[in-house]
Amino acid sequence: MRVSIAYAEPTSQFWQDLELNDLATVGDALERSGVLQRFPEIDMDNQKVGIFGKVVPLDTQLAEGDRIEIYRPITADPETVPRKDDDEEE
C-alpha cells in the first residue's frame, strides 16, 4: 500500500511517499520514513499525529493513500493572542 508522511517546520518541509505492507501502522510508517531521524526535535511522546487532519494513535492501521501528518506543538499562548471580533470583518 502507498501512503505519505508530511511534516513542516517554519524553515523546512518533509514529504515522503512510502510503500508499506497492508498491516502497517502509523508508527511503522514514521519509523520507516526517517522523519524522526531527520528532525530529532520531534517528540512522539508529546506531539500528535493524524491522518488527513484527524488525530490518531500510533498503532492505527493505515489504508491505501493515507497522508500521515505530524503536528507541531502550539507555541502561542491563546490567552495573549488578540481575537478578531465579527464586527471587524469586512
Secondary structure, 3 states (H helix, E strand, C coil): CEEEEEEECCCCEEEEEEECCCCCEHHHHHHHHCHHHHCCCCCCCCCCEEECCEEECCCCECCCCCEEEECCCCCCCCCCCCCCCHHHCC
